[in-house]
């Protein structure tokens, strides 16, 4: 809030200061106030249509709103203004990956890494694409790079765990997921994955506990209820398992 107040004062005292509007947008974005963030970034662009950080900021708002085509347009515009903008190449990679454009996404992550070889998020993004392409050894190499640069990168530990899981290396997957939830106990997907791997290792009570953590964080995700049902079934609690299964079915129907 203090940072926002400072930027608001700057915008009042000097309404033609592009960096003040952009800073205001960035703070509002971090606060989750996306509509106001968008307005602030647009004010910055009105003052300087070639201001790459404002294009990047608008792209981020569209990305979080799942407006992928608009996000891609803004990241492309940011890169036309500044082709050495590593963060914009990285975000472009994220968008393309989500759109299923894997090869083009890889190119974007590579561009980001050419500019900044120690950009952990770009290594993580690259690893995610490799994993989707089932190029698991390359995915592991990229995750290792991300984690060497930032050992506290929970998302990369979770991704590394997924890769080990696909390679049937359950003990390594378990270690990665444990690291992810320790670093970010609010990451529902990591708790879900932890439940999955604990079930594979026949540690059924722990699998149930992990699924309940996932449900607490994301109660409307049917997969979390499925994990709970599987663990309960293994613990021979068939009535509870059926109730969890019913909840998973209800939620899947609601999504449709």
Backbone bond lengths (Angstrom), bond angles and torsions (degrees), N, CA, C in turn:
res aa  C-N    CA-C-N  psi(-1)  N-CA   C-N-CA  omega(-1)  CA-C   N-CA-C  phi
1 X - - - 1.468 - - 1.536 110.92 -
2 X 1.323 116.26 -38.64 1.480 120.23 178.94 1.527 111.03 -60.33
3 X 1.340 114.69 -44.76 1.475 119.91 -179.95 1.520 110.06 -61.82
4 X 1.339 116.22 -41.99 1.464 120.80 179.36 1.526 110.30 -61.63
5 X 1.330 116.28 -44.51 1.478 120.65 178.77 1.530 111.07 -58.60
6 X 1.336 115.92 -42.46 1.480 120.49 179.63 1.521 110.90 -61.09
7 X 1.354 116.08 -46.78 1.472 119.60 -179.33 1.527 111.31 -66.44
8 X 1.336 116.68 -37.58 1.469 119.39 178.74 1.526 110.92 -63.36
9 X 1.321 116.14 -41.61 1.472 120.82 176.61 1.528 110.46 -61.20
10 X 1.341 115.47 -42.92 1.476 120.47 -179.95 1.524 110.71 -62.46
11 X 1.355 116.60 -40.22 1.474 120.76 179.77 1.529 111.28 -66.78
12 X 1.333 116.18 -34.64 1.480 120.14 178.71 1.534 110.05 -71.08
13 X 1.341 116.18 -46.46 1.473 120.43 -177.20 1.527 112.13 -70.00
14 X 1.338 115.75 -34.91 1.466 119.23 -179.49 1.526 109.29 -139.86
15 X 1.348 116.55 82.13 1.472 120.28 -175.47 1.531 114.06 -66.03
16 X 1.332 117.20 -7.87 1.474 120.11 178.83 1.533 112.01 -98.48
17 X 1.332 116.79 7.26 1.465 120.67 -178.15 1.538 109.45 -86.24
18 X 1.327 115.23 104.53 1.478 121.90 -175.13 1.528 111.20 -58.94
19 X 1.336 116.25 -45.71 1.471 119.91 -175.52 1.532 112.19 -63.89
20 X 1.342 117.04 -28.02 1.474 120.30 178.60 1.529 110.39 -69.20
21 X 1.337 116.53 -44.55 1.469 120.28 177.78 1.531 110.56 -63.88
22 X 1.325 115.10 -40.88 1.469 118.87 179.86 1.537 111.09 -66.20
23 X 1.342 115.56 -42.21 1.471 119.93 177.79 1.520 111.60 -61.69
24 X 1.326 115.30 -41.37 1.470 120.56 177.33 1.534 109.95 -60.51
25 X 1.334 115.81 -44.00 1.472 120.75 178.32 1.521 111.89 -60.44
26 X 1.338 115.89 -43.34 1.471 120.70 -178.20 1.530 111.34 -64.30
27 X 1.335 116.71 -41.32 1.476 120.48 179.55 1.534 110.18 -67.03
28 X 1.332 116.66 -44.31 1.471 120.50 178.55 1.530 110.92 -61.60
29 X 1.328 116.14 -38.30 1.473 121.00 177.36 1.531 109.88 -60.86
30 X 1.330 116.00 -47.18 1.475 120.56 179.84 1.530 112.04 -62.98
31 X 1.336 115.93 -26.70 1.476 120.64 179.10 1.533 111.67 -84.78
32 X 1.341 116.57 -3.36 1.465 120.40 -179.48 1.521 113.69 80.46
33 X 1.345 116.67 14.05 1.477 121.12 179.92 1.535 107.57 -97.73
34 X 1.336 114.53 75.44 1.468 120.64 -166.00 1.527 113.81 -70.93
35 X 1.340 116.64 -36.80 1.469 119.66 -179.48 1.532 110.33 -63.30
36 X 1.336 115.82 -44.85 1.473 120.42 179.40 1.531 110.99 -68.99
37 X 1.330 115.81 -35.87 1.476 120.39 177.68 1.521 109.67 -60.78
38 X 1.341 115.19 -45.25 1.467 120.84 179.95 1.528 110.70 -58.64
39 X 1.326 116.29 -44.04 1.477 120.65 -179.99 1.534 111.03 -61.64
40 X 1.335 116.15 -41.92 1.473 119.94 -179.17 1.531 110.95 -66.31
41 X 1.337 116.59 -43.45 1.475 119.78 178.09 1.534 110.72 -62.88
42 X 1.343 116.05 -38.58 1.472 119.82 179.21 1.525 111.24 -65.91
43 X 1.331 117.19 -35.82 1.473 120.84 175.18 1.532 109.99 -61.05
44 X 1.337 115.92 -43.40 1.473 120.48 178.87 1.526 110.52 -60.33
45 X 1.349 116.32 -42.17 1.473 120.09 -178.88 1.522 112.41 -69.80
46 X 1.333 116.85 -30.69 1.472 119.66 176.07 1.526 109.84 -61.43
47 X 1.332 115.64 -36.54 1.469 120.92 -178.87 1.526 112.00 -77.88
48 X 1.336 116.55 -32.59 1.472 120.70 179.35 1.521 108.59 -149.92
49 X 1.347 115.31 99.94 1.467 119.70 -174.16 1.531 113.18 -66.87
50 X 1.330 117.61 -13.09 1.470 121.51 179.20 1.532 112.89 -105.15
51 X 1.336 116.43 22.24 1.467 119.77 -178.20 1.535 108.99 -85.59
52 X 1.321 115.21 99.72 1.473 121.72 -172.74 1.535 113.65 -56.78
53 X 1.362 119.76 -43.59 1.473 118.29 -178.57 1.533 113.90 -59.23
54 X 1.342 117.27 -32.51 1.473 119.72 178.81 1.531 110.49 -71.63
55 X 1.339 116.58 -39.30 1.482 120.30 175.16 1.525 109.45 -59.85
56 X 1.330 115.26 -43.63 1.466 121.92 179.01 1.535 110.63 -61.93
57 X 1.326 116.27 -43.33 1.468 121.13 179.50 1.518 111.85 -61.96
58 X 1.341 116.51 -44.18 1.469 120.44 178.43 1.529 109.60 -63.84
59 X 1.336 115.99 -41.34 1.468 120.38 176.97 1.518 111.79 -57.41
60 X 1.333 116.49 -41.69 1.472 120.77 178.87 1.526 112.12 -63.32
61 X 1.339 116.12 -40.22 1.472 119.78 178.17 1.529 109.52 -63.01
62 X 1.333 116.76 -47.72 1.470 119.90 179.53 1.532 111.04 -61.92
63 X 1.335 115.76 -37.52 1.468 120.09 -178.50 1.529 110.49 -63.60
64 X 1.325 116.12 -44.53 1.475 119.35 -179.11 1.525 110.94 -69.68
65 X 1.344 116.42 -24.89 1.470 121.16 176.27 1.533 111.69 -86.18
66 X 1.334 115.99 4.53 1.477 122.80 179.40 1.535 112.93 63.52
67 X 1.345 116.69 25.84 1.474 120.90 175.24 1.530 106.79 -94.13
68 X 1.338 115.10 78.49 1.463 120.71 -166.73 1.531 113.58 -64.80
69 X 1.336 116.40 -43.07 1.474 118.09 -177.39 1.525 111.26 -65.06
70 X 1.326 115.87 -41.48 1.471 120.13 178.51 1.528 110.65 -65.97
71 X 1.334 115.91 -39.51 1.472 120.19 178.46 1.524 109.91 -61.62
72 X 1.335 115.72 -45.99 1.471 120.45 -179.40 1.530 110.75 -60.08
73 X 1.329 116.22 -43.12 1.479 120.48 178.59 1.528 110.96 -58.40
74 X 1.332 116.54 -41.58 1.471 119.57 -177.83 1.528 112.00 -71.86
75 X 1.336 117.43 -37.65 1.471 118.84 177.45 1.529 110.14 -67.83
76 X 1.336 116.33 -37.51 1.475 119.84 175.79 1.533 110.33 -62.47
77 X 1.321 115.26 -40.82 1.475 119.63 179.54 1.535 110.15 -65.02
78 X 1.335 116.76 -42.03 1.474 120.74 177.65 1.526 110.04 -58.44
79 X 1.340 116.18 -40.41 1.471 120.59 -177.23 1.528 112.20 -75.15
80 X 1.341 116.50 -26.05 1.475 118.52 173.14 1.530 109.52 -68.61
81 X 1.333 115.92 -33.66 1.473 120.66 178.16 1.527 111.36 -75.57
82 X 1.335 116.71 -34.42 1.471 121.13 -177.28 1.528 108.64 -151.39
83 X 1.325 115.67 98.21 1.479 120.46 -175.08 1.524 112.92 -72.13
84 X 1.338 117.56 -8.75 1.476 121.30 178.89 1.531 112.19 -102.04
85 X 1.308 116.33 23.31 1.463 121.95 -177.05 1.538 108.59 -88.59
86 X 1.330 115.84 90.68 1.476 121.49 -173.88 1.530 112.26 -58.38
87 X 1.339 116.57 -40.93 1.474 119.86 -178.78 1.529 111.52 -61.53
88 X 1.337 116.32 -37.66 1.468 120.09 -179.95 1.528 110.78 -70.30
89 X 1.346 117.71 -38.64 1.474 120.55 174.97 1.531 109.98 -61.17
90 X 1.334 116.09 -41.23 1.467 120.58 -179.53 1.527 111.21 -63.65
91 X 1.337 115.91 -47.73 1.469 120.05 -179.69 1.532 111.03 -64.66
92 X 1.330 115.59 -37.99 1.470 120.30 176.60 1.531 109.26 -58.61
93 X 1.333 115.53 -41.75 1.466 120.45 176.84 1.519 111.90 -60.81
94 X 1.341 116.92 -43.23 1.477 121.14 178.08 1.526 111.40 -58.71
95 X 1.343 115.63 -46.23 1.470 120.83 -178.23 1.526 110.22 -63.25
96 X 1.331 116.67 -48.41 1.465 120.68 -178.31 1.527 111.13 -62.90
97 X 1.328 116.63 -38.50 1.469 121.01 176.96 1.529 109.94 -60.58
98 X 1.346 115.98 -46.17 1.469 120.47 179.39 1.529 112.00 -65.31
99 X 1.337 116.46 -27.79 1.468 120.95 178.62 1.534 111.98 -84.15
100 X 1.337 116.58 -1.86 1.467 120.78 179.40 1.512 114.06 85.25
101 X 1.350 116.96 7.20 1.472 121.27 179.83 1.532 108.77 -90.45
102 X 1.332 115.87 73.20 1.470 120.59 -169.22 1.537 113.46 -64.63
103 X 1.326 116.78 -45.91 1.475 119.74 -175.76 1.523 110.26 -64.31
104 X 1.325 115.83 -43.95 1.470 120.80 179.14 1.534 110.17 -65.80
105 X 1.335 116.37 -36.12 1.473 120.70 177.18 1.526 109.97 -62.14
106 X 1.333 116.49 -44.60 1.472 120.70 178.42 1.517 111.06 -57.59
107 X 1.338 115.81 -42.20 1.476 120.16 179.83 1.527 110.39 -60.49
108 X 1.331 116.00 -40.95 1.472 119.96 -179.86 1.523 111.45 -65.45
109 X 1.338 116.45 -44.79 1.476 119.29 178.71 1.531 110.57 -62.79
110 X 1.334 116.05 -39.21 1.475 119.67 178.22 1.527 111.29 -62.52
111 X 1.340 115.73 -40.04 1.475 119.77 177.51 1.529 110.57 -61.45
112 X 1.337 115.60 -44.64 1.473 120.06 178.76 1.528 110.13 -59.16
113 X 1.337 116.38 -40.57 1.470 120.73 -176.71 1.525 112.58 -76.20
114 X 1.334 116.97 -25.32 1.474 119.46 173.46 1.530 109.62 -65.32
115 X 1.326 114.96 -39.55 1.471 120.44 -179.36 1.532 110.45 -74.62
116 X 1.333 115.96 -41.87 1.477 120.74 -178.15 1.533 109.46 -139.18
117 X 1.343 117.16 92.30 1.475 120.38 -176.92 1.529 113.80 -64.40
118 X 1.331 117.36 -13.33 1.471 120.65 -179.76 1.539 111.81 -104.54
119 X 1.323 115.38 28.81 1.465 121.54 -179.11 1.538 108.12 -90.00
120 X 1.334 115.54 94.89 1.475 120.83 -173.39 1.529 112.47 -58.72
121 X 1.341 117.69 -39.65 1.472 120.74 -178.74 1.522 111.75 -62.13
122 X 1.333 116.60 -36.90 1.468 120.10 179.37 1.532 110.76 -69.63
123 X 1.337 117.63 -38.91 1.478 120.42 174.28 1.525 110.11 -61.93
124 X 1.335 116.36 -40.58 1.467 120.96 178.97 1.532 110.75 -64.46
125 X 1.340 115.96 -43.59 1.466 120.39 178.20 1.514 111.77 -62.17
126 X 1.330 115.80 -44.07 1.464 121.72 179.06 1.532 110.20 -61.24
127 X 1.333 115.89 -43.13 1.468 121.08 178.75 1.527 110.99 -60.29
128 X 1.339 116.05 -41.78 1.466 120.66 179.78 1.519 112.23 -61.74
129 X 1.334 116.86 -39.22 1.473 120.85 177.72 1.524 109.67 -66.09
130 X 1.333 116.73 -47.85 1.469 120.28 178.59 1.526 110.98 -56.46
131 X 1.327 116.76 -41.72 1.473 120.35 -179.84 1.530 110.52 -62.65
132 X 1.350 117.10 -41.75 1.471 120.75 177.90 1.523 111.62 -63.70
133 X 1.335 115.73 -33.10 1.474 121.04 178.91 1.534 111.54 -83.41
134 X 1.331 116.41 3.32 1.474 124.01 -178.54 1.529 112.19 60.75
135 X 1.320 115.28 28.67 1.477 120.67 174.27 1.537 106.49 -97.40
136 X 1.343 113.70 73.18 1.465 119.68 -165.45 1.524 114.15 -69.06
137 X 1.326 117.87 -36.32 1.479 117.88 -178.98 1.530 110.11 -66.62
138 X 1.358 116.30 -37.75 1.472 119.57 176.56 1.532 110.83 -68.01
139 X 1.332 115.89 -35.94 1.471 120.13 177.20 1.528 110.14 -62.34
140 X 1.336 116.46 -45.92 1.471 119.96 -179.54 1.523 111.33 -61.97
141 X 1.336 115.54 -40.69 1.471 119.87 179.06 1.538 110.18 -60.83
142 X 1.346 116.16 -43.67 1.474 120.45 -179.38 1.535 110.97 -67.79
143 X 1.338 117.21 -40.44 1.477 119.45 176.39 1.528 110.82 -62.19
144 X 1.340 116.29 -40.97 1.478 119.75 178.50 1.527 110.93 -59.30
145 X 1.340 115.89 -42.06 1.472 119.65 177.90 1.526 110.85 -62.28
146 X 1.340 116.27 -45.47 1.474 120.32 179.53 1.526 110.53 -58.50
147 X 1.339 116.13 -42.56 1.470 120.45 -174.91 1.521 112.74 -79.28
148 X 1.329 116.09 -24.29 1.467 119.42 174.23 1.539 108.90 -67.51
149 X 1.331 115.07 -39.90 1.471 120.66 -179.66 1.535 110.54 -73.36
150 X 1.336 115.42 -43.22 1.474 120.29 -178.99 1.531 109.93 -135.02
151 X 1.340 116.90 91.16 1.475 120.36 -177.88 1.533 113.85 -65.54
152 X 1.337 116.76 -12.13 1.476 120.41 -179.07 1.532 112.73 -100.92
153 X 1.320 116.85 21.38 1.467 123.25 -176.04 1.539 108.62 -87.18
154 X 1.332 115.75 89.40 1.474 121.18 -174.22 1.529 112.55 -57.31
155 X 1.329 116.18 -40.60 1.466 120.81 -178.54 1.532 111.23 -60.99
156 X 1.328 116.28 -38.65 1.469 120.36 179.48 1.531 110.96 -70.40
157 X 1.335 117.96 -37.40 1.476 120.43 174.77 1.525 110.12 -61.54
158 X 1.336 116.41 -42.07 1.467 120.97 178.82 1.531 110.77 -62.82
159 X 1.337 116.13 -45.05 1.467 120.84 178.47 1.519 111.95 -63.54
160 X 1.330 115.93 -41.93 1.465 120.15 177.46 1.533 109.77 -60.84
161 X 1.332 115.98 -41.53 1.465 120.66 176.94 1.516 111.62 -58.64
162 X 1.337 117.17 -43.65 1.472 121.27 178.35 1.523 111.39 -59.85
163 X 1.337 115.59 -40.35 1.467 120.05 -178.80 1.526 110.18 -66.81
164 X 1.330 116.94 -46.15 1.472 120.07 176.31 1.530 110.50 -59.55
165 X 1.337 116.53 -38.97 1.470 121.20 -179.99 1.531 110.22 -60.89
166 X 1.331 116.37 -45.88 1.475 120.39 179.47 1.527 111.84 -63.65
167 X 1.326 116.37 -26.66 1.473 121.21 177.82 1.536 111.33 -88.60
168 X 1.346 116.32 8.91 1.481 123.08 -179.04 1.529 112.87 61.37
169 X 1.316 116.59 22.05 1.469 121.06 177.62 1.537 107.23 -96.23
170 X 1.339 114.38 78.30 1.464 119.66 -168.82 1.527 113.64 -70.96
171 X 1.332 117.26 -33.44 1.475 118.52 -179.13 1.532 110.60 -67.17
172 X 1.352 116.56 -39.66 1.472 119.95 177.18 1.529 110.77 -69.01
173 X 1.343 115.93 -38.96 1.471 120.25 177.60 1.527 109.72 -60.04
174 X 1.335 115.84 -43.82 1.468 120.93 179.33 1.530 111.15 -58.70
175 X 1.325 116.06 -45.35 1.475 120.44 -179.70 1.531 110.44 -60.97
176 X 1.345 116.48 -41.77 1.477 120.41 -179.45 1.527 111.42 -66.47
177 X 1.342 116.48 -45.32 1.471 119.59 179.93 1.529 111.40 -64.23
178 X 1.339 115.80 -39.81 1.473 119.27 177.93 1.523 111.06 -59.88
179 X 1.328 114.74 -39.62 1.468 120.10 178.68 1.533 110.30 -64.80
180 X 1.352 115.34 -42.37 1.473 120.51 -179.01 1.527 111.20 -60.81
181 X 1.352 117.18 -47.06 1.475 118.67 -176.37 1.531 111.84 -73.56
182 X 1.330 115.54 -26.55 1.472 118.38 176.08 1.538 109.69 -67.52
183 X 1.342 115.55 -41.99 1.467 120.58 -179.28 1.523 112.04 -73.73
184 X 1.338 116.05 -36.61 1.466 120.09 -179.83 1.531 109.91 -138.24
185 X 1.336 116.60 86.78 1.470 119.98 -178.31 1.531 113.60 -64.87
186 X 1.344 117.09 -9.90 1.474 121.49 179.78 1.533 112.57 -91.36
187 X 1.337 117.90 2.70 1.471 120.50 -176.32 1.533 109.97 -86.04
188 X 1.328 115.79 97.32 1.470 121.27 -176.21 1.526 111.96 -59.43
189 X 1.339 116.81 -40.40 1.473 119.82 -176.79 1.527 111.55 -62.78
190 X 1.336 116.99 -34.80 1.467 120.10 179.45 1.530 110.75 -70.01
191 X 1.334 117.74 -38.15 1.472 120.85 175.45 1.526 110.09 -64.56
192 X 1.341 116.13 -41.66 1.474 120.66 176.89 1.529 110.18 -58.06
193 X 1.327 115.96 -47.87 1.468 120.69 -177.97 1.527 111.37 -66.60
194 X 1.323 115.54 -36.24 1.464 120.97 177.33 1.534 109.76 -61.74
195 X 1.330 116.41 -42.51 1.465 120.97 177.57 1.530 110.85 -60.44
196 X 1.327 114.84 -42.99 1.477 121.30 -179.02 1.526 111.26 -60.14
197 X 1.324 116.58 -47.06 1.469 120.09 -175.75 1.533 110.96 -74.56
198 X 1.331 117.60 -34.92 1.472 120.16 176.72 1.530 110.88 -63.69
199 X 1.331 115.97 -36.38 1.476 120.71 176.20 1.528 109.88 -62.95
200 X 1.341 116.43 -42.91 1.475 120.94 178.11 1.527 110.70 -60.10
201 X 1.330 115.59 -35.40 1.471 121.09 -178.67 1.536 111.80 -87.02
202 X 1.358 114.96 8.18 1.475 122.09 178.46 1.539 113.35 60.99
203 X 1.320 116.10 26.42 1.475 121.05 175.72 1.532 106.39 -98.58
204 X 1.351 113.97 73.30 1.464 120.65 -163.63 1.528 114.42 -69.90
205 X 1.331 117.50 -38.49 1.468 119.19 178.99 1.532 110.34 -64.90
206 X 1.337 116.10 -41.19 1.474 120.04 177.92 1.533 110.70 -66.23
207 X 1.346 115.54 -36.14 1.473 120.08 177.10 1.525 110.02 -62.18
208 X 1.341 115.69 -41.29 1.471 120.28 177.64 1.531 110.73 -63.54
209 X 1.326 116.26 -45.55 1.477 120.32 179.63 1.530 111.13 -58.72
210 X 1.335 116.21 -43.13 1.477 120.57 -179.48 1.527 110.57 -65.87
211 X 1.348 116.72 -40.60 1.474 119.54 179.64 1.529 110.32 -63.83
212 X 1.341 116.31 -35.83 1.470 119.25 179.58 1.534 111.69 -69.70
213 X 1.323 115.96 -33.72 1.477 119.80 173.45 1.529 109.85 -62.84
214 X 1.340 116.17 -43.75 1.474 120.96 179.65 1.521 110.44 -61.92
215 X 1.340 116.48 -42.35 1.474 121.23 -179.40 1.530 111.16 -65.09
216 X 1.318 115.47 -39.79 1.470 119.91 178.28 1.530 110.88 -58.25
217 X 1.345 115.70 -38.58 1.471 120.98 -177.49 1.526 112.39 -84.14
218 X 1.339 116.90 -34.14 1.476 121.00 -177.55 1.529 109.16 -138.62
219 X 1.357 116.49 74.79 1.472 120.15 -174.08 1.525 114.44 -67.48
220 X 1.329 117.63 -17.39 1.471 120.21 -177.77 1.526 113.76 -98.08
221 X 1.325 116.28 8.52 1.466 120.28 177.40 1.529 108.56 -92.12
222 X 1.350 117.09 111.50 1.471 119.23 -175.99 1.525 113.96 -61.05
223 X 1.336 117.07 -29.77 1.472 120.15 -179.57 1.528 111.58 -60.61
224 X 1.320 116.81 -35.02 1.469 120.26 179.31 1.530 111.03 -64.94
225 X 1.335 115.63 -38.18 1.468 120.48 177.61 1.529 110.77 -69.94
226 X 1.326 116.37 -34.48 1.475 119.91 176.62 1.523 110.33 -63.60
227 X 1.348 116.10 -43.30 1.474 119.65 177.58 1.533 110.11 -59.97
228 X 1.332 116.26 -40.92 1.471 120.35 179.64 1.530 110.17 -63.61
229 X 1.337 116.12 -44.40 1.474 120.85 179.73 1.527 110.94 -59.91
230 X 1.340 116.29 -43.52 1.476 120.43 -179.90 1.527 111.26 -62.06
231 X 1.327 115.79 -44.03 1.475 119.85 -179.45 1.529 110.55 -65.08
232 X 1.331 116.36 -42.79 1.473 120.28 179.44 1.525 111.40 -63.41
233 X 1.329 115.79 -39.30 1.468 120.65 178.09 1.530 110.39 -60.52
234 X 1.330 115.30 -44.38 1.474 120.22 179.35 1.528 111.72 -64.87
235 X 1.333 115.60 -28.53 1.475 120.19 177.56 1.535 111.74 -87.12
236 X 1.348 115.53 5.89 1.478 123.75 178.71 1.525 112.70 61.55
237 X 1.323 114.79 32.19 1.470 119.89 174.99 1.528 107.01 -102.84
238 X 1.344 114.66 71.23 1.468 120.24 -167.33 1.532 113.29 -65.23
239 X 1.339 118.13 -36.01 1.470 119.99 -179.93 1.533 110.38 -64.47
240 X 1.338 116.15 -47.39 1.473 120.68 178.27 1.530 110.95 -62.83
241 X 1.335 115.46 -38.25 1.475 120.59 179.47 1.521 110.36 -61.71
242 X 1.351 116.17 -43.12 1.477 120.07 179.78 1.527 111.02 -62.84
243 X 1.327 116.40 -40.71 1.477 120.23 178.58 1.530 111.47 -62.33
244 X 1.332 115.86 -41.65 1.479 120.32 178.30 1.526 110.42 -65.63
245 X 1.343 116.08 -40.18 1.480 120.55 177.97 1.528 110.57 -61.74
246 X 1.339 115.60 -43.76 1.477 120.04 179.36 1.529 110.85 -59.39
247 X 1.328 115.44 -41.86 1.472 119.94 179.27 1.530 110.57 -63.43
248 X 1.334 117.17 -40.74 1.475 121.42 177.95 1.524 110.34 -60.96
249 X 1.340 116.47 -43.91 1.478 121.46 179.85 1.524 110.05 -63.63
250 X 1.350 116.11 -45.45 1.481 120.83 179.25 1.525 111.24 -56.62
251 X 1.327 115.27 -45.42 1.475 120.11 -177.84 1.524 111.43 -68.11
252 X 1.341 116.41 -37.76 1.481 119.05 178.57 1.528 110.82 -64.97
253 X 1.330 116.13 -39.38 1.473 119.91 178.27 1.527 110.70 -65.52
254 X 1.328 116.38 -37.54 1.475 120.92 179.14 1.526 110.95 -64.73
255 X 1.344 116.47 -36.21 1.476 120.99 179.29 1.527 109.97 -65.92
256 X 1.335 116.18 -40.80 1.471 120.48 179.19 1.516 110.87 -63.61
